Amino acid sequence: MNILHILQNKDKNSALFRSLVKGLEENSLNQSICYLKGKDDGNSPFEIAGLKIFTQGRETPKMFSPFLVSRIAKIIKDCDIDLVHCQRHKPTVYGTLAAWMVGEQVKVVTTVHGRKRTRGFTRKLTNRFIFKRISKIIAVSAAVGKDVVQSNPSLNPDKVVTIYNGIDAEKFLLSGVSEETAKKHLGIAQNPGIVFGTAGRLAPVKGHDVLLRAFSKLLRKHPHSLLLIAGAGSLEQELKKLSEMLAIQNRVIFLGYRKDIQFLLRALDCFVLPSLSEGHPLALLEAMAAENMVIASQVGGVPEILSVSGPGIMVPPGCVESLAEAMEKVCQMTGDERSAQGEMLRQRVVENYTVNKMVSAVACLYREVIGEKCCSLSKCSGN
């Protein structure tokens, strides 16, 4: 089976996509990758691994380009592609039209990574046309799938299937690194209080302002608590000013973008995800895999990861009081209680959200779309 992945930007290959491609390669699938934006420099890990890479220029055309559709259609013909897998909206439009040009024998699958992606009349109209040509729409959580169906009334719900994102759970359990070593690595070895932390881009939807306000309330009772914020983004300076306004700047550390996220997670007593919206948050899964106690907003796919009666704490999104109360609850727990919760949370990841389960489910879906026999998708995905 020959697969063509179509993505927006060559410079933004996520770890999730790299894991998917590697896993599919191990499943004996022939893969090529087409980027709508980027230059062919031969330096990507996919090119080094021997995959065919196609780039379509330094910039994606702002207006719709029939010529780009034709170029992608030529790639599909020349590589004898059986199935096109698109990531996000614009690659889906171009990939679907290109496959349609080549013929009905070329199948199309697309992945939707978040909720509220069907914005405006133009996108609704576009989806109404291209979704008819798409064989399956992969939603990264049931909440995302429900949103896709509700936002596109003409869509056949049977086309939407949930396949959860997966992570390498072993990567985030630094069994050979002590908590003390990790704290020393981050420069917080002498902190006597509970260490909270979060990781993600500094953008409004991530709710960092809510976290800072909740933390300021917590410090009134637990003045030795510490908050670590890893990530970069447009709100960095604004959030730093907010911490100063709240007079908590001495207890908040902005770590910037980090490649050593495992050390951050190992140093934490509790990971906090204060997002206002999420699809299926990998950051939460990574924290759980590291055996962290977690607090997360009850949004998107989070309730599918954290059950109401299970380990971890869910809070209403945007509610400072509820988040402060949840953090207070963590401070009142013993170390053994937090560790026990962390172990149960890791087990949920190992059982349901690994790379192997994700890859198996995607490979199985490909074969079903092409018409080859496969185990049922529910068995592959664990749903």
N, C-alpha and C positions, 0 to 999 in steps of 0.2 A: 504494500500500500504506500503510495506517495502522498505526503502531506505538505502543504504550503501554509506556513504561519504568516499572517500579515499583521504588522504592528505599526504604530505611528512613528516612533523615534528610535533610531539606532543607538543613541546615547543614553537611553533610559531603559535598559534591560533590567527587569526586576529579578531578585533572587528567586521569586516564585516561578517566573517564566523559565529561568535557567534550569531550575529543578525539573520542571515539566519536560523540557526538551531532552535533558539527560535521561530521564526516566523512560520516555517514549523511545529513545534510541536503544535503550536496553531491552525494549519490547520488540525490537527488530522492525521498527517503522522507519522508512526513508523520509527524511525531513529537509525542507528548504525554508528559508526565511526571507520575506520581503518587507523592507522598511519604506514607508512613505517619505521619511525624512532621514537624511544622513549621507555621509560620504563613504565610499568603498576604500578603506585604508588597510584592510587585511589584518587588523589588530584585535577583532572581537574574539571572545573565547569560542564562539561557534565556528568562525572561519578557521581558527587554529585546529579545531577538532575535525575539520574537513567537510562541514556542511556548506551547501551552496547558499550564498548570501546575495541578495539583490537590493540595491539602494536606488531611490528614485529622485535624488537631488538634495541639495542643501536645505531647501525649504519646501514644505507642502503647499501646493497652490491654494490661495485663499478662496478663490472661486472654484466651483466644480470643474474638473478637467477631464473631458472625454479622452484626451490623449493618454492620461495616466491609466484610465480604465483599459485602453488598448494595450499599453505596455505590460500591465499585469496579466491580461488575457494571453499575451504572447508567452509570458513566463509559464503560465498554466499549461499551454500547449507544448512548449519545448520540453518541459520537465515531466510531461505525461502525468499531471497531478490528478489524483482521485478525489481528494478532499481538501478544501480550503478552511482553515481555522483562523478566524479574525478576533482581534482583541480591541474592544471599545468601538465607538460609533463610526468615526471616519474610515478606519480600515474596513469596517463591516460594509459600508456603502460601496467602496471601491472594489473590495473583494467579491461581494455578491454580484455586482454588475459585470465584473470580469468573468466570473464563472458562468453567468447567464449567457455571455457572448460565446463562450466556448461550447456550451451544450449542457443539457440536463444530466448527463452522466457525471458531471463534476458536482459533488455535494458541498454544501457550505454549513459550517457550524460557527457560532459566535459566542463569546463569553461576556457577560455583563457583571461588572465588579462592584457596583454600588446601587443604591436606591436613588430615585428621583432623577434618572438619566434622560427620561423623555420630556424634554423641556421645549415648550413653544410649539406653535402650529406647524412650522416647517419640519421639525424633527418628527412630529406625530405623523405627518403626511408621508415623509420619507420612510419611516418604519412600516407604515401600512403597505407600501409597495415592496420593500426589500424583504420583509418578514415572510412574505408568501414564497419567496425563493429559498429561504433558509430552512434546512432540515431540522436543526435543533438549536435551541438557545440555552447555553449553560449559565445558570445563576449560581453565584458562589455561596448563597444561603437561601433558605426557604423564604425569608423576608424579602430578599431581592427578587426572587421569582414571583412572589405575590405582587410586588410593585410593578414588575414588567407587565404582568397580565392585566392589572387594573389600569395601567397607563396606556395600554394599547387594546381597546375594546374589540378590534377586528381580529386579534391574534388568537389562534387556536391554542388553548392552554396546554394541550398535549405536547406541543413543541418545546415547552419549557421544562428543563430537568435541573435538579439541584445536585451540584458536585462541590463539596466543600474544599476550600483551599487547604493544602497540607504543608507541614514543615518537617524538617529533620529534627526530631525531638532530642536525639542524642547530642546534637550540636550545642544545645543550650543548657545542658546539665554538666557543669564543670566540676566533676567529681574529684578531680585532683587539685582543685583550688579551694582553699578555705575562705570563709566569709571575711575573716580578718585580712587575708591577702588581697582579696578583691577591694576591700575598703581602703587598704593602703595604696593600691593601684590608682584609686580615684581621689586620693588625698583626704579621706574622711576617717582615718583610722581612730582618731581620738573622740569621735562623736559618741556621747553616752545615750542618746535617745533613739526612738524608732525612726528608721530611714524609709521614707516614702519616695517613689519615683515614677516617672512616666517617660515614654519615648514616642516620638512622632513629629511630623512637620508642624511648625508653629503657624497654624492657620486657624481662622475663626471657628471652623467646624469641629476642631479638636478640643475646644472647651478649656483651654489652659487658664483663661481668666477665671472661670468658675473654680478650678482647682486652687488657684492662688488665694481667692477669697475664702474658700473653705479651710485652707491651711492656716490662714491668718486667725480664724476662729479657734482652730485646734491649738495653736500656740498659747492661747490664754490659759489652758489647763496643762499643756505638755510643752513647755518652753524649750526643751532640749531636742524636740523632733526636728528632722531635717528633710528637705524636699529637693530631689535631683530631677532636672528637666533636660532630657537629651533630645536633640533635634535642632533644625535650622528652618528659617522661613521668614515670611514678610512681617510677622508680628513680634519678632524678637525684641526690638527696642521698646515697643509698646508694652510688652509683658514685663520687661525689666523696670520700666517706669512705674507700672502698676505695683510691682513688689516693693518699690521704694515708697510709693504713696501709702501702701498698707504697713510700712515700717517692718517688713519681714525679709529685707534683702540680705541680712546676715544669716538667715536660715534657709535660703533658697540658692541653689547653685545651678546656673545655666551651663550645661556641658557642651553645647553646640552639637554638630553632627559627629556621631561616633561610629567607628567600625568595630569597636570592641564591646558590642551590646551585651555579650555574655557576662563580662565582668560587671557591668552595671546591674544586671539582673541578680547576679550572685551576691552583690553587696546590699540588696534591698531587703527590708522586712515586709514590704507590701508594694505591689505595683498598682497604679491607679490609671484607669482609662476614662477620662471625663468627657468623651466625645458627645457631640450633639447629634451626630448621624454616623452610621457605619454600615458597611456591607457585611463583611466577615473578617474582623480585624486580626491580622497576623500578629500584631504586637501583643495582643492579649494571649494568643496561643503560645507565643515565645516565652512570655512571662510564666505561664502555667507549666510549660515544659521545663522551666528552670526551678520548679517547685516553689514559686512565689505564692503567697497569699495575694488575692487580687480583689480590687473594687472596680466595677465598671458600670457605665451608664446603660440603662435598659433600653437600648436602641438597636434597630436593624437585626443582624444575626446574633447579637450578644446573648439573648435569651435561649437561643439554640445551643450555645456553648455552655452557659451557666444556668442550670435549672434553678427554679425558685427555692426548692428544698435541698439543693446540693451545696457543695463547698463554694466559697467565694461570696461576695456581696454585690448585689445590683442596686443601683439608685436611680431615681428619675433624672433624665437629662436636664442640665441647666439649673438644678436645684442646689444652691450653696449649702443650705441647712442640712439637707439629707446627706450630702457628701461629707460635710464636717462631722455629722453623727456617725457615719460609717467609719471614718478615720479614727474617731474617738473609740469606737468599738474595737478596732484593731489594736490600739494602744493598751486597751484593757485586757487583751488576750495574753496568755503566757507564750513563751517561745515555743514550747512543745505543742500548744494548740495551733499556732500559726504553721508550724512544720507539718502537723498532721493534715491540715487543710491543703497545704502545698502539695503534699504527696498524692492526695486524692485528685487534685486539679491536674497534676501531671498525668495521672492514669487516664483521665478523660481524653487528653491529647493523644496518648499512645493508642488508645482504643479507637478513636474516631477521626483524628485530624493529622495523619501522617502523609508525607510525600508519596509513599508507596500506595496508599489507598486512593489518593487523588489521581495518580498516574494510571492505576488499574482501571478506575472508573472512566477516565477520558479515553483510554485505549479501547475499552469495551464499547463506549459510545460510538467511536469512529467505526468500529466493525459493524455495529448494528445499523448505522446510517448507510454504510456501503452495501450492506446486505449479507455480511458474513455472519456465521453463527457465533454466538458469544454467550457467556453466562448472563443472567439478568442484571441490569444496571444496578438494581437495588442491592444485590449481593456485592457487586464491585465497590460501590460507594459507601456501603455500610448504612444506608438510609432505610 
